[in-house]
Amino acid sequence: MHELDDGDNQGTHSFRYVHANRSEIWMRFYHKITAGVTITQYTKTLDLDEAADRIIFGIQNNAWGFWQASGSPTFPFTSTFTWADLFGGSGSDGQWHCFEIHLKQGAGNGICEIWFDNVLVGSTTTATLNGSSGFSGGRFYTNQFIGGPGGPYEVHIDEIEVDDALRVGPLGGGGGGVVVVSRPPAATRMIGLVPMGMR
């Protein structure tokens, strides 16, 4: 659980993990936020470590997508799926939801995909993700401004799984070859994830 409040450039994160560099990743996690929270500006749900690009996943201009703190273009992919689309209204519903993203590096042929609750809500195969070293981990809820009313709020993240060869899918969905961060590993064929602390 991470306590979240309005604030720009806080420089904090709730959970950090690392793994060996990969040019392609699928990542699945479960997410729950206090009922009634509304994101009106932006939130950095996940900040992915990539030496050249530093890709961020979250809400920007009321739409879920990816942007980067350095490199070009600034927005490799933005969906049309909004905060309200996910929760069925302007305020969060206080329930667990399954998030999954897929990223593959490439210059004009990179891949960005987003699933919520096992439904593909946005994708492109023409993104520019030019990083040279591959993805090597990330941080949840870092350095953000949510533009919501008051606070603090509780954000819960659980069942984090990452793969570099297969879509993970929701729990019980038959995904294979993954390593689990939030409980003892069920399989270790692929990426060795290492939790790097909680704050």
HELIX and SHEET records of a PDB file:
HELIX    1   1 TRP A   83  PHE A   87  1                                   5    
SHEET    1   A 6 HIS A   2  LEU A   4  0                                        
SHEET    2   A 6 TYR A 153  ASP A 163 -1                                        
SHEET    3   A 6 GLU A  24  ILE A  33 -1                                        
SHEET    4   A 6 HIS A  97  LYS A 104 -1                                        
SHEET    5   A 6 GLY A 106  PHE A 116 -1                                        
SHEET    6   A 6 VAL A 119  LEU A 129 -1                                        
SHEET    1   B 3 HIS A   2  LEU A   4  0                                        
SHEET    2   B 3 TYR A 153  ASP A 163 -1                                        
SHEET    3   B 3 VAL A 179  VAL A 180 -1                                        
SHEET    1   C 7 PHE A  77  THR A  78  0                                        
SHEET    2   C 7 ALA A  63  GLN A  68 -1                                        
SHEET    3   C 7 ILE A  55  GLN A  60 -1                                        
SHEET    4   C 7 TYR A  42  GLU A  50 -1                                        
SHEET    5   C 7 PHE A 135  PHE A 140 -1                                        
SHEET    6   C 7 PHE A  15  ARG A  22 -1                                        
SHEET    7   C 7 VAL A 194  MET A 198 -1                                        
END                                                                             
